Amino acid sequence: MALITLTMELSTEHMQNIFGERDSYIRKIEDDLNVTIVNRDGVIKISGEEYNAKKAVRLLSELTELSKRGNTIHEQNIDYGLTLSKEDKEDMLLKVDSDCICHTVNGKVVKPMTVGQKNYVDAIRNNMIVFGLGPAGTGKTYLAMAMAITAFKNEEVGRIILTRPAIEAGEKLGFLPGDLQSKIDPYLRPLYDALYQIMGAESFAKNMERGLIEVAPLAYMRGRTLDNAYIILDEAQNCTPAQMKMFLTRIGFQSKVIITGDSSQKDLPAGTQSGLDVAIRVLKDIDGISFCNLTAKDVVRHPLVQKIVCAYEDYEKKENARENRKYMQKNNRKAR
Protein backbone atom coordinates (compact mmCIF):
# COMPACT_ATOMS: atom_id res chain seq x y z
CA MET A 1 0.00 0.00 0.00
CA ALA A 2 1.27 3.50 -0.88
CA LEU A 3 2.75 5.77 1.77
CA ILE A 4 1.00 9.11 2.26
CA THR A 5 1.32 12.18 4.50
CA LEU A 6 -1.80 13.80 5.97
CA THR A 7 -1.95 17.09 7.89
CA MET A 8 -4.20 18.60 10.54
CA GLU A 9 -4.01 21.78 12.58
CA LEU A 10 -3.89 21.64 16.37
CA SER A 11 -3.61 24.49 18.86
CA THR A 12 -0.85 24.44 21.47
CA GLU A 13 -3.38 24.06 24.32
CA HIS A 14 -4.88 20.85 22.95
CA MET A 15 -1.57 19.59 21.61
CA GLN A 16 -0.08 19.54 25.13
CA ASN A 17 -3.13 17.65 26.38
CA ILE A 18 -3.08 15.03 23.61
CA PHE A 19 0.66 14.51 23.18
CA GLY A 20 1.25 13.70 26.86
CA GLU A 21 4.37 14.19 28.94
CA ARG A 22 7.44 14.00 26.71
CA ASP A 23 5.14 13.06 23.81
CA SER A 24 4.48 9.68 25.47
CA TYR A 25 0.89 9.43 24.20
CA ILE A 26 1.76 10.28 20.62
CA ARG A 27 4.60 7.73 20.67
CA LYS A 28 2.10 5.10 21.72
CA ILE A 29 -0.17 5.99 18.79
CA GLU A 30 2.81 5.88 16.42
CA ASP A 31 3.89 2.45 17.62
CA ASP A 32 0.41 0.95 17.60
CA LEU A 33 -0.68 2.28 14.19
CA ASN A 34 2.77 2.14 12.59
CA VAL A 35 2.79 5.82 11.57
CA THR A 36 5.06 8.81 12.11
CA ILE A 37 3.57 11.94 13.70
CA VAL A 38 5.48 15.23 13.59
CA ASN A 39 4.51 18.68 14.87
CA ARG A 40 5.53 21.67 12.75
CA ASP A 41 4.34 24.94 14.35
CA GLY A 42 0.82 23.73 15.07
CA VAL A 43 0.51 21.64 11.93
CA ILE A 44 0.55 17.90 12.61
CA LYS A 45 1.90 15.68 9.85
CA ILE A 46 0.95 12.01 9.93
CA SER A 47 2.92 9.73 7.60
CA GLY A 48 2.43 6.04 6.90
CA GLU A 49 0.39 3.60 4.88
CA GLU A 50 -2.88 5.20 3.78
CA TYR A 51 -5.15 3.02 5.92
CA ASN A 52 -3.09 3.56 9.08
CA ALA A 53 -2.54 7.28 8.48
CA LYS A 54 -6.26 7.91 8.04
CA LYS A 55 -6.97 5.89 11.16
CA ALA A 56 -4.48 8.01 13.13
CA VAL A 57 -6.09 11.23 11.84
CA ARG A 58 -9.55 10.03 12.93
CA LEU A 59 -8.26 9.12 16.37
CA LEU A 60 -6.42 12.44 16.83
CA SER A 61 -9.56 14.30 15.72
CA GLU A 62 -11.66 12.48 18.33
CA LEU A 63 -9.07 13.15 21.05
CA THR A 64 -8.98 16.83 20.01
CA GLU A 65 -12.74 17.09 20.41
CA LEU A 66 -12.50 15.43 23.83
CA SER A 67 -9.90 18.02 24.81
CA LYS A 68 -12.10 20.87 23.52
CA ARG A 69 -14.88 19.63 25.81
CA GLY A 70 -12.58 20.27 28.77
CA ASN A 71 -11.38 16.71 29.35
CA THR A 72 -7.88 15.98 30.55
CA ILE A 73 -6.55 13.26 28.27
CA HIS A 74 -5.13 10.31 30.22
CA GLU A 75 -3.27 7.23 29.10
CA GLN A 76 -6.50 5.27 29.48
CA ASN A 77 -8.13 7.48 26.82
CA ILE A 78 -5.26 6.76 24.43
CA ASP A 79 -5.32 3.01 25.10
CA TYR A 80 -9.09 2.82 24.72
CA GLY A 81 -9.04 5.00 21.61
CA LEU A 82 -6.51 2.64 20.03
CA THR A 83 -8.70 -0.35 20.96
CA LEU A 84 -11.70 1.28 19.28
CA SER A 85 -9.52 2.24 16.32
CA LYS A 86 -8.83 -1.43 15.61
CA GLU A 87 -12.60 -1.91 15.31
CA ASP A 88 -13.09 1.31 13.25
CA LYS A 89 -15.17 2.77 16.09
CA GLU A 90 -13.14 5.86 17.03
CA ASP A 91 -16.33 7.97 17.03
CA MET A 92 -17.55 6.06 20.11
CA LEU A 93 -15.11 8.08 22.25
CA LEU A 94 -17.32 11.15 21.87
CA LYS A 95 -20.61 9.27 22.17
CA VAL A 96 -19.48 7.81 25.48
CA ASP A 97 -18.20 11.17 26.74
CA SER A 98 -21.57 12.88 26.20
CA ASP A 99 -23.29 10.99 29.05
CA CYS A 100 -22.86 12.89 32.35
CA ILE A 101 -24.35 11.08 35.36
CA CYS A 102 -23.49 13.52 38.14
CA HIS A 103 -20.66 15.52 39.74
CA THR A 104 -18.60 14.65 42.81
CA VAL A 105 -18.36 17.06 45.73
CA ASN A 106 -15.10 18.31 44.16
CA GLY A 107 -16.85 19.09 40.88
CA LYS A 108 -15.46 16.14 38.94
CA VAL A 109 -17.82 14.79 36.29
CA VAL A 110 -18.88 11.18 36.76
CA LYS A 111 -19.57 9.55 33.40
CA PRO A 112 -18.98 6.28 31.58
CA MET A 113 -15.55 6.07 29.95
CA THR A 114 -16.00 3.06 27.66
CA VAL A 115 -18.70 1.64 25.40
CA GLY A 116 -19.25 -1.20 27.87
CA GLN A 117 -19.77 1.27 30.72
CA LYS A 118 -22.16 3.33 28.58
CA ASN A 119 -24.22 0.21 27.85
CA TYR A 120 -24.20 -0.60 31.57
CA VAL A 121 -25.49 2.87 32.52
CA ASP A 122 -28.18 2.72 29.81
CA ALA A 123 -29.26 -0.71 31.08
CA ILE A 124 -29.63 0.69 34.60
CA ARG A 125 -31.84 3.48 33.28
CA ASN A 126 -34.06 1.11 31.31
CA ASN A 127 -34.42 -1.95 33.57
CA MET A 128 -35.62 -2.69 37.08
CA ILE A 129 -32.86 -5.21 37.82
CA VAL A 130 -29.37 -5.07 36.30
CA PHE A 131 -26.46 -7.43 36.80
CA GLY A 132 -23.11 -5.68 36.29
CA LEU A 133 -20.57 -8.44 35.65
CA GLY A 134 -16.87 -8.08 35.00
CA PRO A 135 -13.33 -7.82 36.37
CA ALA A 136 -11.92 -5.34 38.86
CA GLY A 137 -11.57 -1.75 37.72
CA THR A 138 -14.47 -1.69 35.25
CA GLY A 139 -16.53 0.75 37.34
CA LYS A 140 -19.33 -1.67 38.21
CA THR A 141 -19.85 -0.43 41.76
CA TYR A 142 -18.84 3.20 41.28
CA LEU A 143 -21.20 3.83 38.36
CA ALA A 144 -24.01 2.02 40.20
CA MET A 145 -23.43 4.29 43.20
CA ALA A 146 -23.44 7.38 41.00
CA MET A 147 -26.75 6.33 39.44
CA ALA A 148 -28.25 5.61 42.87
CA ILE A 149 -27.19 8.95 44.34
CA THR A 150 -28.47 10.82 41.28
CA ALA A 151 -31.87 9.09 41.54
CA PHE A 152 -31.99 9.84 45.27
CA LYS A 153 -31.19 13.54 44.77
CA ASN A 154 -33.82 13.76 42.02
CA GLU A 155 -36.36 12.20 44.43
CA GLU A 156 -36.95 9.26 42.10
CA VAL A 157 -36.49 6.98 45.14
CA GLY A 158 -36.82 7.63 48.86
CA ARG A 159 -33.69 5.85 50.05
CA ILE A 160 -30.51 4.03 49.07
CA ILE A 161 -29.66 0.58 50.39
CA LEU A 162 -26.15 -0.78 49.90
CA THR A 163 -25.23 -4.30 50.86
CA ARG A 164 -22.48 -6.90 50.53
CA PRO A 165 -22.11 -10.49 51.70
CA ALA A 166 -19.78 -10.61 54.72
CA ILE A 167 -17.25 -13.11 53.39
CA GLU A 168 -13.55 -12.95 54.25
CA ALA A 169 -11.13 -12.50 51.33
CA GLY A 170 -8.50 -14.77 52.84
CA GLU A 171 -8.28 -13.05 56.23
CA LYS A 172 -10.33 -13.65 59.37
CA LEU A 173 -11.79 -10.45 60.80
CA GLY A 174 -13.69 -12.04 63.66
CA PHE A 175 -10.80 -11.48 66.05
CA LEU A 176 -10.74 -7.72 65.44
CA PRO A 177 -11.60 -5.61 68.50
CA GLY A 178 -14.87 -3.70 68.75
CA ASP A 179 -18.58 -4.30 68.37
CA LEU A 180 -20.39 -5.90 65.44
CA GLN A 181 -20.42 -2.69 63.40
CA SER A 182 -16.65 -2.33 63.83
CA LYS A 183 -16.15 -5.89 62.62
CA ILE A 184 -18.32 -5.54 59.48
CA ASP A 185 -17.08 -2.07 58.46
CA PRO A 186 -14.04 -3.46 56.60
CA TYR A 187 -16.40 -5.37 54.28
CA LEU A 188 -18.39 -2.23 53.53
CA ARG A 189 -15.52 0.29 53.29
CA PRO A 190 -15.49 0.42 49.44
CA LEU A 191 -19.15 1.45 49.50
CA TYR A 192 -18.47 4.18 52.07
CA ASP A 193 -15.56 5.47 49.98
CA ALA A 194 -17.73 5.89 46.89
CA LEU A 195 -20.47 7.61 48.90
CA TYR A 196 -18.02 10.07 50.45
CA GLN A 197 -16.53 10.95 47.07
CA ILE A 198 -19.80 11.50 45.23
CA MET A 199 -22.13 12.71 47.97
CA GLY A 200 -19.73 14.20 50.51
CA ALA A 201 -19.13 13.05 54.08
CA GLU A 202 -21.50 15.60 55.67
CA SER A 203 -24.45 14.86 53.38
CA PHE A 204 -23.85 11.13 53.72
CA ALA A 205 -23.77 11.29 57.54
CA LYS A 206 -26.97 13.36 57.65
CA ASN A 207 -28.90 11.01 55.37
CA MET A 208 -27.48 7.97 57.13
CA GLU A 209 -28.67 9.32 60.49
CA ARG A 210 -32.18 9.88 59.04
CA GLY A 211 -32.23 6.29 57.75
CA LEU A 212 -32.36 7.38 54.11
CA ILE A 213 -29.05 5.70 53.33
CA GLU A 214 -28.36 2.26 54.71
CA VAL A 215 -25.12 0.29 54.40
CA ALA A 216 -25.40 -3.23 55.81
CA PRO A 217 -24.31 -6.84 55.34
CA LEU A 218 -26.53 -8.97 53.14
CA ALA A 219 -27.74 -11.05 56.10
CA TYR A 220 -29.56 -7.95 57.42
CA MET A 221 -31.88 -7.99 54.39
CA ARG A 222 -33.72 -11.16 55.45
CA GLY A 223 -37.41 -10.69 56.29
CA ARG A 224 -37.64 -7.17 54.82
CA THR A 225 -39.56 -5.69 51.89
CA LEU A 226 -37.55 -3.00 50.11
CA ASP A 227 -39.99 -0.46 48.58
CA ASN A 228 -39.18 2.90 46.95
CA ALA A 229 -35.43 2.28 47.15
CA TYR A 230 -32.29 2.08 45.04
CA ILE A 231 -30.65 -1.16 46.12
CA ILE A 232 -27.09 -2.20 45.27
CA LEU A 233 -25.75 -5.66 46.05
CA ASP A 234 -21.97 -5.56 45.66
CA GLU A 235 -19.54 -8.52 45.42
CA ALA A 236 -22.46 -10.80 44.57
CA GLN A 237 -20.14 -13.64 43.54
CA ASN A 238 -19.75 -14.29 47.29
CA CYS A 239 -23.48 -14.95 47.82
CA THR A 240 -24.77 -18.47 48.17
CA PRO A 241 -27.75 -19.43 45.96
CA ALA A 242 -30.03 -19.21 49.02
CA GLN A 243 -28.78 -15.71 49.85
CA MET A 244 -29.26 -14.51 46.27
CA LYS A 245 -32.82 -15.87 46.16
CA MET A 246 -33.54 -14.25 49.54
CA PHE A 247 -32.21 -10.90 48.30
CA LEU A 248 -34.09 -10.93 44.99
CA THR A 249 -37.38 -11.73 46.72
CA ARG A 250 -37.01 -8.69 49.02
CA ILE A 251 -37.62 -6.26 46.15
CA GLY A 252 -40.77 -4.17 46.48
CA PHE A 253 -42.59 -1.55 44.40
CA GLN A 254 -40.85 1.51 42.87
CA SER A 255 -37.41 0.04 43.52
CA LYS A 256 -34.41 -0.45 41.28
CA VAL A 257 -31.74 -3.09 41.90
CA ILE A 258 -28.15 -3.33 40.71
CA ILE A 259 -26.17 -6.49 41.41
CA THR A 260 -22.42 -6.36 40.76
CA GLY A 261 -19.91 -9.17 40.81
CA ASP A 262 -16.86 -10.81 39.33
CA SER A 263 -17.16 -14.58 39.02
CA SER A 264 -13.37 -14.92 38.80
CA GLN A 265 -12.88 -13.57 42.35
CA LYS A 266 -14.97 -15.79 44.58
CA ASP A 267 -14.10 -16.00 48.30
CA LEU A 268 -16.64 -18.72 49.11
CA PRO A 269 -15.47 -21.91 50.84
CA ALA A 270 -14.25 -24.63 48.48
CA GLY A 271 -17.12 -26.57 46.95
CA THR A 272 -19.72 -23.85 47.62
CA GLN A 273 -21.72 -22.78 44.59
CA SER A 274 -21.95 -19.04 43.85
CA GLY A 275 -25.41 -17.52 43.96
CA LEU A 276 -24.37 -15.14 41.20
CA ASP A 277 -23.54 -17.99 38.81
CA VAL A 278 -26.87 -19.66 39.56
CA ALA A 279 -28.82 -16.40 39.11
CA ILE A 280 -27.26 -15.80 35.69
CA ARG A 281 -28.46 -19.21 34.52
CA VAL A 282 -31.92 -19.00 36.13
CA LEU A 283 -32.87 -15.42 35.25
CA LYS A 284 -31.28 -14.92 31.83
CA ASP A 285 -34.59 -15.02 29.90
CA ILE A 286 -36.74 -12.82 32.16
CA ASP A 287 -37.87 -9.44 30.75
CA GLY A 288 -36.91 -6.46 32.91
CA ILE A 289 -33.64 -8.07 34.00
CA SER A 290 -30.51 -7.05 32.11
CA PHE A 291 -27.04 -8.66 32.23
CA CYS A 292 -24.13 -6.37 31.33
CA ASN A 293 -20.80 -8.11 30.78
CA LEU A 294 -17.88 -5.72 31.17
CA THR A 295 -14.45 -6.89 30.02
CA ALA A 296 -10.78 -6.03 30.34
CA LYS A 297 -11.36 -3.35 27.65
CA ASP A 298 -13.58 -1.51 30.17
CA VAL A 299 -10.94 -1.30 32.93
CA VAL A 300 -10.44 2.37 33.79
CA ARG A 301 -7.84 2.10 36.52
CA HIS A 302 -4.09 2.30 35.91
CA PRO A 303 -3.25 0.75 32.48
CA LEU A 304 -1.26 -1.92 34.30
CA VAL A 305 -4.50 -3.22 35.87
CA GLN A 306 -5.87 -3.95 32.39
CA LYS A 307 -2.74 -5.93 31.57
CA ILE A 308 -3.03 -7.84 34.87
CA VAL A 309 -6.69 -8.71 34.16
CA CYS A 310 -5.81 -9.91 30.64
CA ALA A 311 -2.89 -11.96 31.94
CA TYR A 312 -5.08 -13.72 34.51
CA GLU A 313 -7.80 -14.36 31.91
CA ASP A 314 -5.24 -15.97 29.59
CA TYR A 315 -3.81 -18.02 32.44
CA GLU A 316 -7.23 -19.24 33.57
CA LYS A 317 -8.19 -20.22 30.00
CA LYS A 318 -5.02 -22.29 29.70
CA GLU A 319 -5.59 -23.90 33.10
CA ASN A 320 -9.18 -24.76 32.21
CA ALA A 321 -8.05 -26.25 28.91
CA ARG A 322 -5.39 -28.28 30.72
CA GLU A 323 -7.92 -29.57 33.27
CA ASN A 324 -10.32 -30.50 30.46
CA ARG A 325 -7.58 -32.45 28.68
CA LYS A 326 -6.72 -34.30 31.88
CA TYR A 327 -10.40 -35.11 32.41
CA MET A 328 -10.78 -36.44 28.85
CA GLN A 329 -7.60 -38.51 29.12
CA LYS A 330 -8.82 -39.98 32.40
CA ASN A 331 -12.18 -40.92 30.88
CA ASN A 332 -10.52 -42.41 27.82
CA ARG A 333 -8.33 -44.66 30.03
CA LYS A 334 -11.43 -45.80 31.92
CA ALA A 335 -13.20 -46.58 28.65
CA ARG A 336 -10.39 -48.91 27.61
QUIHU-V28886 format. One record per residue. N is the residue number from 0. PHI is phi in whole degrees, -180 to 180 (999 if undefined). PSI is psi in whole degrees, 0 to 359 (none if undefined). BURIAL is # if it has 9 or more other ideal C-beta (glycine too) atoms within 8 Angstrom, else .. Layout:
BEGIN
((N:PHI:PSI:BURIAL) (N:PHI:PSI:BURIAL))
END
This chain:
BEGIN
((0:999:143:.) (1:-69:147:.) (2:-86:138:.) (3:-134:165:#) (4:-126:123:.) (5:-111:154:#) (6:-128:153:.) (7:-153:147:#) (8:-92:144:.) (9:-148:126:#) (10:-70:158:.) (11:-59:321:.) (12:-58:310:.) (13:-77:330:#) (14:-62:316:#) (15:-63:324:.) (16:-69:318:#) (17:-83:325:#) (18:-74:332:#) (19:79:170:#) (20:-64:128:.) (21:54:35:.) (22:59:28:.) (23:-66:324:#) (24:-70:318:#) (25:-69:328:#) (26:-65:323:.) (27:-66:319:#) (28:-65:318:#) (29:-59:313:#) (30:-66:318:.) (31:-72:321:.) (32:-100:359:#) (33:58:51:.) (34:-130:170:#) (35:-117:129:.) (36:-120:123:#) (37:-129:138:.) (38:-100:126:#) (39:-128:91:.) (40:53:49:.) (41:88:356:#) (42:-107:120:#) (43:-94:127:#) (44:-109:125:#) (45:-115:118:#) (46:-118:141:#) (47:162:189:#) (48:-61:147:#) (49:-53:313:#) (50:-61:314:.) (51:-70:320:#) (52:-64:318:#) (53:-66:324:#) (54:-64:318:#) (55:-65:320:#) (56:-63:317:#) (57:-62:318:#) (58:-66:315:#) (59:-63:324:#) (60:-65:318:#) (61:-65:317:#) (62:-64:323:#) (63:-63:317:#) (64:-65:321:#) (65:-59:316:#) (66:-64:320:#) (67:-64:333:.) (68:-79:1:.) (69:95:9:.) (70:-80:141:.) (71:-85:123:.) (72:-79:127:#) (73:-112:169:.) (74:-59:327:#) (75:-62:322:#) (76:-63:319:#) (77:-66:312:#) (78:-61:316:#) (79:-71:323:#) (80:-61:320:#) (81:-68:323:#) (82:-63:314:#) (83:-66:326:#) (84:-60:323:#) (85:-66:339:.) (86:-104:8:.) (87:57:41:.) (88:-125:36:.) (89:-57:328:#) (90:-64:343:.) (91:-67:339:#) (92:-57:316:#) (93:-77:324:#) (94:-63:321:.) (95:-67:319:#) (96:-67:340:#) (97:-78:353:.) (98:-101:96:#) (99:-94:123:.) (100:-86:309:#) (101:-168:185:#) (102:-123:146:.) (103:-76:174:#) (104:-64:338:.) (105:-91:4:.) (106:89:2:.) (107:-74:136:.) (108:-76:131:.) (109:-102:119:#) (110:-154:159:#) (111:-65:148:#) (112:-117:356:#) (113:-139:166:#) (114:-62:319:#) (115:-61:317:#) (116:-66:322:#) (117:-64:318:#) (118:-63:323:#) (119:-64:312:#) (120:-63:318:#) (121:-64:322:.) (122:-64:321:#) (123:-63:320:#) (124:-66:327:.) (125:-104:357:.) (126:-132:154:#) (127:-77:322:.) (128:-126:129:#) (129:-130:133:#) (130:-101:118:#) (131:-99:108:#) (132:-116:137:#) (133:159:173:#) (134:-73:174:#) (135:-61:144:#) (136:88:5:#) (137:-92:2:#) (138:82:17:#) (139:-56:306:#) (140:-75:317:#) (141:-63:314:#) (142:-67:323:#) (143:-62:318:#) (144:-64:318:#) (145:-62:318:#) (146:-65:320:#) (147:-65:314:#) (148:-65:321:#) (149:-63:316:#) (150:-64:322:#) (151:-66:314:#) (152:-66:328:.) (153:-84:5:.) (154:61:29:.) (155:-77:334:.) (156:-135:160:#) (157:-92:345:.) (158:-161:165:#) (159:-120:132:#) (160:-123:122:#) (161:-118:132:#) (162:-145:153:#) (163:-143:150:#) (164:-71:138:#) (165:-87:80:.) (166:-119:132:#) (167:-69:140:.) (168:-97:58:.) (169:98:341:.) (170:-115:152:.) (171:-101:120:.) (172:-100:359:#) (173:-65:339:.) (174:-91:1:.) (175:-67:147:.) (176:-72:161:.) (177:109:178:.) (178:-83:186:.) (179:-59:317:.) (180:-61:321:.) (181:-64:325:#) (182:-75:326:#) (183:-89:345:#) (184:-55:319:#) (185:-57:327:.) (186:-68:329:#) (187:-100:357:#) (188:-54:317:.) (189:-59:327:.) (190:-71:318:#) (191:-60:316:#) (192:-58:315:.) (193:-66:321:#) (194:-63:315:#) (195:-60:317:#) (196:-69:319:.) (197:-87:317:#) (198:-95:330:#) (199:96:141:.) (200:-61:320:.) (201:-68:313:.) (202:-64:320:.) (203:-62:313:#) (204:-61:319:.) (205:-65:314:.) (206:-71:330:#) (207:-67:318:#) (208:-65:326:.) (209:-82:356:.) (210:82:12:.) (211:-86:341:#) (212:-126:128:#) (213:-128:129:#) (214:-122:116:#) (215:-152:157:#) (216:-64:156:#) (217:-59:325:#) (218:-59:334:.) (219:-74:352:.) (220:-83:343:#) (221:-60:136:.) (222:83:1:.) (223:-105:161:.) (224:-119:122:.) (225:-103:91:#) (226:-95:154:.) (227:48:49:#) (228:-140:155:#) (229:-103:115:#) (230:-117:127:#) (231:-120:122:#) (232:-104:113:#) (233:-100:155:#) (234:55:45:#) (235:-68:345:#) (236:-65:344:#) (237:-96:9:#) (238:-83:149:#) (239:-84:163:#) (240:-56:322:#) (241:-66:320:.) (242:-66:318:#) (243:-64:316:#) (244:-63:317:#) (245:-58:314:#) (246:-64:312:#) (247:-65:333:#) (248:-89:5:.) (249:-86:346:#) (250:-70:128:#) (251:-107:201:#) (252:-78:151:.) (253:57:35:.) (254:-118:156:#) (255:-129:140:#) (256:-127:133:#) (257:-123:128:#) (258:-118:120:#) (259:-114:149:#) (260:-175:162:#) (261:-133:105:#) (262:-64:345:#) (263:-86:357:.) (264:-127:54:.) (265:-80:140:.) (266:-115:16:.) (267:-71:154:#) (268:-58:150:.) (269:-55:134:.) (270:89:353:.) (271:-88:130:.) (272:-77:142:.) (273:-81:132:#) (274:-65:332:#) (275:-67:315:#) (276:-62:318:#) (277:-66:317:#) (278:-62:321:#) (279:-61:318:#) (280:-72:320:.) (281:-77:323:.) (282:-104:3:.) (283:-61:337:.) (284:-107:12:.) (285:-91:127:.) (286:-64:143:.) (287:92:352:.) (288:-116:125:#) (289:-117:140:#) (290:-114:118:#) (291:-110:117:#) (292:-101:105:.) (293:-87:151:#) (294:-127:183:#) (295:-59:333:#) (296:-66:340:#) (297:-96:3:#) (298:-68:127:#) (299:-120:17:#) (300:-87:197:.) (301:-53:139:.) (302:-52:333:.) (303:-65:329:.) (304:-63:319:#) (305:-61:319:#) (306:-67:322:.) (307:-65:314:.) (308:-60:314:#) (309:-63:319:#) (310:-63:318:.) (311:-67:321:#) (312:-62:317:#) (313:-64:317:.) (314:-63:315:.) (315:-67:325:#) (316:-63:317:.) (317:-66:319:.) (318:-65:318:.) (319:-64:319:.) (320:-64:320:.) (321:-65:318:.) (322:-65:321:.) (323:-65:320:.) (324:-64:317:.) (325:-62:320:.) (326:-65:316:.) (327:-66:319:.) (328:-63:319:.) (329:-63:315:.) (330:-66:323:.) (331:-64:321:.) (332:-65:321:.) (333:-66:323:.) (334:-66:330:.) (335:-73:none:.))
END
